[in-house]
Amino acid sequence: MGLPGCIAVIVLLLISWREGEAAMFTFVNRCADTVWPGVLSNAGTARLGTTGFELPPGASRAVPAPSAWSGRLWARTGCAQDGATGRLVCATGDCGSGTAECAGAGAAPPATLAEFTLDGTGGLDFYDVSLVDGYNLPVLVEPSSGERPGGASSAGSCASAGCAADLNAMCPAELRSGGGAACRSACDAFGRPEYCCSGAYANPGTCRPTSYSQVFKMACPRSYSYAFDDPTSTFTCAGGPDYTVTFCPGATPSQKSTTVPAINPV
């Protein structure tokens, strides 16, 4: 094969690789302490190149996602290596893997979750920040104004989602967890059908906001506060933007910002 043919093959490979990449997630830690982001892909969806990692204050890390990816992202806090077992144990959001990588395990509630479905119905991205499983720290999801190959510009058609408020400071006493490190949902705390939207309450007509979910909703109007909180809590984006997921968006770490190299999908 001559040089022109080799160049053509390389170009085609690059195009194919780029088209298979749906979005870039950039994790940003503006908290005062280190967090350990976790990633859980939904069933039938390819895993990302990492399922969890350490992210110091002020640091960011880019992680590409394949086309049509869906899953959830969160941050673990208060993580340390157990002296007896050597396992990584986290105060909130622990996935139980014992390591920085969650390897297919999800977050133990309470934990603030960022949920995504890329290239879903109508070619739209669907995303939200959910407090249905409780809250452990503020999370903000911001779409970029860029576009993926074959997509129209998404500027103006997307909105930020999330919760920038410190719900731990206003958490009802009966929902407090971990000495105030997190705030449980009423479903997790009490297990009653009217709080869990289960049994006779398993539909939007019977499962309504409660005094507990309203505490979350008033503080974080752009987050899911209970299972059927869809109208004001699910956001869509056309044109295929990238996403920035910021932990503690209202905080300013004292440590100089650093960037961790991007992870490629496997």
Salt bridges, closest charged atoms under 4 A:
GLU21 OE2 - ARG18 NH1 2.66
GLU115 OE2 - ARG72 NH2 2.92
ASP119 OD1 - ARG148 NH2 2.87
ASP125 OD1 - ARG148 NH2 3.25
ASP133 OD2 - ARG72 NH1 3.77
ASP188 OD2 - ARG184 NE 3.06
GLU194 OE2 - ARG192 NH2 2.58
ASP229 OD2 - LYS217 NZ 2.90
